[in-house]
Amino acid sequence: MIIVRNTFIAKPGLAGKLVAQMKDIASVGDLRNLRFMTDVSGDFNKVVMEHEVESLAEFESVINMYMTDPAIREKSAGYTELWTTGKREFFKIA
């Protein structure tokens, strides 16, 4: 099992809006053990989205679906305007 962690630094005042839009986008896909977190300490305006996949091959399938599904693309419109930087990490559950 692999945890996929996407971390974004939202533009000031837009973390809540980013989380809301990402939840809306994710509602179309079926991500396992999905959760969203916002900062309590550390970098301001940090938004973290985590979910699980069985393998990197499954992750690639999920990414392909997110890039081609018309409903997801429609819900994703403008979300890149809400954050300044981001990264993705993969963690194998030990």
C-alpha positions as CSV (number, residue, x, y, z in Angstrom):
1,M,0.0,0.0,0.0
2,I,1.3,3.5,-0.9
3,I,0.2,6.8,0.5
4,V,0.1,9.6,-2.0
5,R,0.6,13.0,-0.4
6,N,0.0,16.2,-2.4
7,T,1.1,19.4,-0.6
8,F,0.2,22.9,-1.8
9,I,0.9,26.4,-0.5
10,A,-2.3,28.3,-1.1
11,K,-2.3,32.0,-1.9
12,P,-3.1,34.0,1.2
13,G,-6.7,33.6,2.2
14,L,-7.5,30.9,-0.3
15,A,-6.6,27.7,1.6
16,G,-10.3,27.0,2.4
17,K,-11.4,27.7,-1.1
18,L,-8.6,25.3,-2.4
19,V,-9.8,22.5,-0.1
20,A,-13.4,23.0,-1.1
21,Q,-12.6,22.8,-4.8
22,M,-10.3,19.8,-4.3
23,K,-13.0,18.0,-2.4
24,D,-15.4,18.7,-5.2
25,I,-12.9,17.4,-7.8
26,A,-12.2,14.3,-5.7
27,S,-15.9,13.5,-5.3
28,V,-15.9,12.5,-9.0
29,G,-13.0,10.0,-8.5
30,D,-13.0,7.2,-6.0
31,L,-9.9,7.8,-4.0
32,R,-9.3,5.4,-1.1
33,N,-8.9,6.9,2.4
34,L,-8.9,10.4,1.1
35,R,-8.3,13.2,3.6
36,F,-7.4,16.9,3.6
37,M,-5.4,18.8,6.2
38,T,-4.5,22.4,6.7
39,D,-1.6,23.8,8.7
40,V,-1.7,24.4,12.4
41,S,2.0,25.2,12.5
42,G,4.8,25.4,9.9
43,D,4.3,27.1,6.6
44,F,1.2,29.3,6.4
45,N,-1.6,28.4,3.9
46,K,-0.5,24.8,3.6
47,V,-3.0,22.3,2.3
48,V,-2.3,18.6,2.2
49,M,-4.3,16.0,0.4
50,E,-3.6,12.3,1.1
51,H,-5.0,9.1,-0.4
52,E,-3.9,5.5,-0.8
53,V,-3.2,3.3,-3.8
54,E,-2.2,-0.3,-4.0
55,S,0.7,0.4,-6.4
56,L,2.3,3.1,-8.5
57,A,0.5,1.5,-11.5
58,E,-2.8,2.2,-9.8
59,F,-1.6,5.8,-9.2
60,E,-0.9,6.1,-12.9
61,S,-4.4,4.9,-13.7
62,V,-5.9,7.4,-11.3
63,I,-3.8,10.3,-12.8
64,N,-4.8,9.3,-16.3
65,M,-8.5,9.3,-15.3
66,Y,-8.2,12.7,-13.7
67,M,-6.5,14.1,-16.8
68,T,-9.1,12.8,-19.2
69,D,-12.5,12.7,-17.4
70,P,-14.6,15.6,-18.6
71,A,-16.4,16.0,-15.3
72,I,-13.1,16.2,-13.4
73,R,-11.6,18.6,-15.9
74,E,-14.7,20.9,-15.5
75,K,-14.5,20.9,-11.7
76,S,-10.7,21.5,-11.9
77,A,-11.1,24.7,-13.9
78,G,-9.1,27.5,-12.1
79,Y,-7.8,25.5,-9.2
80,T,-4.2,26.3,-10.2
81,E,-5.0,30.0,-9.6
82,L,-5.5,29.2,-5.8
83,W,-1.9,28.0,-5.0
84,T,1.6,29.2,-5.5
85,T,3.7,25.9,-5.3
86,G,3.2,22.3,-4.5
87,K,4.8,18.9,-4.4
88,R,3.8,15.2,-4.4
89,E,5.4,12.5,-2.3
90,F,4.8,8.7,-2.2
91,F,5.2,6.7,1.1
92,K,5.2,2.9,1.3
93,I,3.3,1.7,4.4
94,A,5.7,-0.4,6.4
